[in-house]
Each structure stands twice: as C-alpha cells, then as structure tokens.
Amino acid sequence: MGYINQNPDLFAMFKELKERLDRLENGARFTLPNVTSDPAHPRIGDAWLNTTTNLAKIVDKNGVVKTITWS
C-alpha cells in the first residue's frame, strides 16, 4: 500500500491497519446457534445445533434439512 514519497509514519500506520485487518479476516470462526428444538420454517442456508438431540443441522440449497456428521 506504499505510495511514492509517502511519510514513513503514515506508511507504518497503514501497514499496521492492514495487518490487523488480515488477522481479523483470518481469525473468524462460525458458531452454530443453540436451540432446544428445530425451527418450524428454516430458510435455505440456516444452520443450528439442537441441544435436545445434540445434532447439528443445516438446510441445503433445495430446502432439505440435513444432519451434519463428522467422520
């Protein structure tokens, strides 16, 4: 992000901002919302963790609710 004849203090400030943004973008994580029962009318792309059944579920592009499994 350097420019010709940019003040060194300004260059350092932009460098630090870029590093902080990079850490934010790379450090994000997604946590499923906890619910006690499956939603009645979930939308495509919705995901949740049913704490009663201890199952993580997601609605696929066709509107079908699928259980997420790990192997």
Order of alpha helices (4+ residues) and beta strands (2+ residues): alpha-beta-beta-beta-beta
